[in-house]
Amino acid sequence: MSTPFYVSPQQAMADRAEYARKGIARGRSLVVLQYADGIVFVAENPSRALHKVSEIYDRIAFAATGKYNEYESLRIGGTRYADLRGYTYDREDVTARGLANLYAQTLGNIFSSAAEKPYEVELLVAEVGETPADDEIYRLPHDGSIIDEHGSVAVGGNSDQIGSYLGQRHRDDMNLGEALRLAVESLTRDTNGGERELTADQLEVAVLDRKRSQQRKFKRVLGGQLSRLLEGDGSAPASEESSESAEDSSDAEE
């Protein structure tokens, strides 16, 4: 009679964590930076249809890297939670902290369940406040832990190297153009210390702008506005703010 194969619980959890980390590392990197007027999200993403950054609620955005189908299902669940809570109670009751707790519980349950594989995703939930001191950024790895971040954070790909680069150069008083260019500089650095080129067509960029007059602070940075910011214009023309309102109205999905 053969002896049953035994794996200790500690080893099983370590194997699951390693599996998830390898899947996340295969994804393209994404960075989030605070700047003087809000929070900017910059992802290497050539697709115009499959977003890595999305609006969740008025002042809250979601970003993720890893397997698209897995983090997309989490995004939809978070949007439904926010809509229901805001409708049942008050819009002010929808917070990034509450969403981070919801995602942490979901990811933690999946990670510890032997019946299914761990999700190969890493999430970021951010909320822009009235002042930079009120901004909140939460990072949620595959195991459901919550990490409170400040200043800058990178996930996916070679996130350790990118995070180190950002940590040495980021300033909270940067304008949008400076923060965007720093984010792109960090994403162009490969694992061997060299650099590659990223064009506007290969980037997905969005902001939570505390200066917006609308209740909703989320806005995608697209086309000519993105190109000008990358070339050195740190301000966003007011005409483009209004012209992109149609794009904003489609950002709150499901």
C-alpha positions as CSV (number, residue, x, y, z in Angstrom):
1,M,0.0,0.0,0.0
2,S,1.5,3.4,-1.0
3,T,2.1,6.1,1.5
4,P,-0.1,9.2,1.0
5,F,1.8,12.2,-0.2
6,Y,2.0,14.8,2.5
7,V,2.7,18.5,2.2
8,S,2.8,20.7,5.4
9,P,0.3,23.6,5.5
10,Q,3.3,26.0,5.6
11,Q,4.7,24.6,2.5
12,A,1.4,24.5,0.7
13,M,0.8,28.2,1.5
14,A,4.3,29.1,0.4
15,D,3.8,27.3,-2.9
16,R,0.5,29.1,-3.5
17,A,2.2,32.5,-2.8
18,E,5.0,31.7,-5.2
19,Y,2.6,30.7,-7.9
20,A,0.6,33.9,-7.5
21,R,3.8,36.1,-7.4
22,K,5.1,34.6,-10.6
23,G,1.8,35.2,-12.4
24,I,1.8,38.8,-11.2
25,A,5.4,39.4,-12.3
26,R,4.6,38.4,-15.8
27,G,2.2,41.3,-16.1
28,R,3.2,44.8,-17.3
29,S,4.0,47.3,-14.5
30,L,1.7,50.0,-13.2
31,V,2.6,52.9,-11.0
32,V,0.6,55.4,-8.9
33,L,2.0,58.7,-7.7
34,Q,0.7,61.5,-5.6
35,Y,1.2,65.0,-7.0
36,A,0.2,68.4,-5.8
37,D,-3.4,68.4,-7.2
38,G,-4.2,64.7,-6.9
39,I,-3.2,61.1,-7.7
40,V,-2.0,59.9,-11.2
41,F,-2.1,56.3,-12.4
42,V,0.2,55.3,-15.2
43,A,0.2,51.8,-16.7
44,E,2.0,50.2,-19.6
45,N,-1.1,49.0,-21.6
46,P,-1.3,49.2,-25.4
47,S,-4.9,48.1,-25.3
48,R,-7.6,50.8,-25.6
49,A,-10.4,48.4,-24.5
50,L,-9.0,46.4,-21.6
51,H,-8.4,48.9,-18.9
52,K,-6.1,48.4,-16.0
53,V,-7.3,51.6,-14.3
54,S,-10.9,52.4,-13.7
55,E,-13.2,54.7,-11.7
56,I,-15.0,53.1,-8.8
57,Y,-16.9,56.0,-7.2
58,D,-16.8,59.8,-7.0
59,R,-13.3,60.2,-5.5
60,I,-12.1,56.6,-5.7
61,A,-10.2,54.7,-8.4
62,F,-9.1,51.1,-8.9
63,A,-5.9,49.8,-10.6
64,A,-4.6,46.3,-11.0
65,T,-2.0,44.1,-12.7
66,G,-2.0,40.4,-13.3
67,K,-4.7,38.3,-15.0
68,Y,-7.3,40.5,-16.6
69,N,-10.4,38.3,-16.1
70,E,-9.6,37.9,-12.3
71,Y,-9.1,41.6,-11.5
72,E,-12.0,42.6,-13.8
73,S,-14.4,40.5,-11.7
74,L,-13.0,42.2,-8.6
75,R,-13.5,45.6,-10.1
76,I,-17.1,44.9,-11.0
77,G,-17.8,43.6,-7.5
78,G,-16.2,46.7,-5.9
79,T,-18.3,49.0,-8.2
80,R,-21.5,47.3,-7.2
81,Y,-20.6,47.5,-3.5
82,A,-19.9,51.2,-3.8
83,D,-23.1,51.9,-5.8
84,L,-25.2,50.0,-3.3
85,R,-23.6,51.5,-0.2
86,G,-23.9,55.0,-1.6
87,Y,-27.5,54.5,-2.5
88,T,-28.5,52.9,0.8
89,Y,-26.6,55.2,3.1
90,D,-24.7,58.3,1.8
91,R,-22.1,58.9,-0.9
92,E,-19.7,60.0,1.8
93,D,-19.9,56.5,3.3
94,V,-18.2,55.0,0.3
95,T,-14.5,55.1,1.1
96,A,-11.2,53.6,-0.3
97,R,-10.7,52.0,3.1
98,G,-14.0,50.2,3.0
99,L,-13.3,48.9,-0.5
100,A,-9.8,47.8,0.5
101,N,-11.3,45.8,3.3
102,L,-13.8,44.2,1.0
103,Y,-11.1,43.2,-1.5
104,A,-8.8,42.0,1.3
105,Q,-11.5,39.7,2.6
106,T,-12.2,38.3,-0.9
107,L,-8.5,37.8,-1.9
108,G,-7.8,36.3,1.5
109,N,-10.6,33.8,1.3
110,I,-9.5,32.7,-2.2
111,F,-5.9,32.5,-1.2
112,S,-6.6,30.3,1.8
113,S,-9.1,28.0,0.0
114,A,-7.7,24.7,-1.1
115,A,-10.5,24.3,-3.5
116,E,-9.3,26.9,-6.0
117,K,-6.1,28.5,-7.1
118,P,-5.0,31.9,-5.7
119,Y,-5.8,34.9,-7.9
120,E,-2.8,36.2,-9.8
121,V,-3.5,39.8,-9.2
122,E,-2.2,42.8,-7.2
123,L,-4.6,45.7,-6.6
124,L,-4.4,49.4,-5.8
125,V,-7.3,51.4,-4.4
126,A,-6.9,55.1,-4.1
127,E,-9.0,58.0,-2.9
128,V,-8.2,61.7,-3.4
129,G,-8.9,64.0,-0.5
130,E,-9.5,67.7,0.0
131,T,-5.7,68.1,0.7
132,P,-2.7,66.0,-0.1
133,A,-2.6,64.9,3.5
134,D,-6.1,63.4,3.1
135,D,-5.1,61.2,0.0
136,E,-5.3,57.4,0.6
137,I,-3.6,54.7,-1.4
138,Y,-3.9,51.0,-0.5
139,R,-2.0,48.1,-2.1
140,L,-3.5,44.6,-1.9
141,P,-1.3,41.7,-2.8
142,H,-2.6,38.3,-3.8
143,D,-3.0,37.1,-0.2
144,G,-5.4,39.8,0.8
145,S,-3.1,41.8,3.1
146,I,-3.5,45.6,3.1
147,I,-0.6,47.9,2.8
148,D,-1.1,51.6,3.3
149,E,1.1,53.5,0.8
150,H,2.2,57.1,0.5
151,G,3.9,59.1,-2.3
152,S,4.5,56.4,-4.9
153,V,3.9,52.7,-5.4
154,A,4.6,50.2,-8.2
155,V,3.0,46.8,-8.9
156,G,3.6,44.1,-11.5
157,G,6.6,43.4,-13.6
158,N,9.9,44.6,-12.0
159,S,8.0,46.5,-9.3
160,D,10.9,46.4,-6.8
161,Q,13.3,48.2,-9.1
162,I,10.6,50.7,-10.3
163,G,9.6,51.4,-6.7
164,S,13.2,52.1,-5.7
165,Y,13.6,54.5,-8.7
166,L,10.5,56.3,-7.7
167,G,11.3,56.5,-4.1
168,Q,14.5,58.4,-4.8
169,R,13.0,60.9,-7.1
170,H,9.3,61.5,-6.2
171,R,8.1,64.7,-4.5
172,D,4.7,65.4,-3.2
173,D,4.7,68.9,-4.7
174,M,5.2,67.8,-8.3
175,N,2.7,69.1,-10.9
176,L,0.9,66.6,-13.2
177,G,3.4,66.8,-16.0
178,E,6.4,66.2,-13.7
179,A,4.7,63.2,-12.0
180,L,3.7,61.7,-15.3
181,R,7.1,62.0,-16.8
182,L,8.7,60.5,-13.7
183,A,6.3,57.6,-13.9
184,V,7.1,56.9,-17.5
185,E,10.8,57.1,-16.8
186,S,10.5,54.5,-14.1
187,L,8.5,52.2,-16.4
188,T,11.1,52.4,-19.2
189,R,13.8,50.9,-17.0
190,D,14.3,47.2,-17.7
191,T,15.6,44.6,-15.3
192,N,19.1,44.9,-16.6
193,G,19.3,48.6,-15.8
194,G,18.9,49.7,-19.4
195,E,16.1,51.8,-20.8
196,R,13.5,51.4,-23.5
197,E,11.0,53.8,-25.1
198,L,7.3,54.0,-24.3
199,T,5.1,56.2,-26.4
200,A,1.7,57.7,-25.5
201,D,0.0,54.9,-27.5
202,Q,1.5,52.3,-25.1
203,L,0.3,54.0,-22.0
204,E,-2.9,54.1,-20.0
205,V,-3.1,57.3,-17.8
206,A,-5.8,58.5,-15.5
207,V,-6.0,61.0,-12.6
208,L,-8.0,61.7,-9.5
209,D,-7.9,65.5,-9.7
210,R,-9.0,67.3,-6.5
211,K,-9.3,70.5,-8.5
212,R,-12.1,69.3,-10.7
213,S,-15.4,71.2,-10.2
214,Q,-17.4,68.0,-10.8
215,Q,-18.3,65.7,-7.9
216,R,-16.5,62.9,-9.8
217,K,-12.7,63.4,-9.7
218,F,-11.7,60.7,-12.1
219,K,-10.5,61.6,-15.6
220,R,-8.6,59.7,-18.2
221,V,-5.7,61.6,-19.8
222,L,-5.8,60.9,-23.6
223,G,-4.6,61.9,-27.0
224,G,-3.1,65.4,-27.4
225,Q,-3.3,66.2,-23.7
226,L,-1.2,63.2,-22.9
227,S,1.3,63.9,-25.6
228,R,1.8,67.5,-24.4
229,L,2.2,66.5,-20.8
230,L,4.9,63.9,-21.8
231,E,6.7,66.6,-23.9
232,G,6.8,69.0,-20.9
233,D,3.6,71.0,-20.6
234,G,2.6,70.5,-16.9
235,S,-0.9,72.0,-17.2
236,A,-4.0,70.5,-18.7
237,P,-5.9,72.9,-21.1
238,A,-9.4,73.8,-19.9
239,S,-10.8,73.0,-23.4
240,E,-9.6,69.4,-23.1
241,E,-11.2,69.1,-19.7
242,S,-14.6,69.8,-21.1
243,S,-14.0,67.8,-24.3
244,E,-13.3,64.7,-22.3
245,S,-16.4,64.8,-20.2
246,A,-18.0,62.3,-22.5
247,E,-15.2,59.9,-21.8
248,D,-15.6,60.4,-18.1
249,S,-19.3,59.6,-18.3
250,S,-18.4,56.1,-19.6
251,D,-15.8,55.4,-16.9
252,A,-18.2,54.2,-14.1
253,E,-18.9,50.7,-15.4
254,E,-21.6,48.3,-14.1
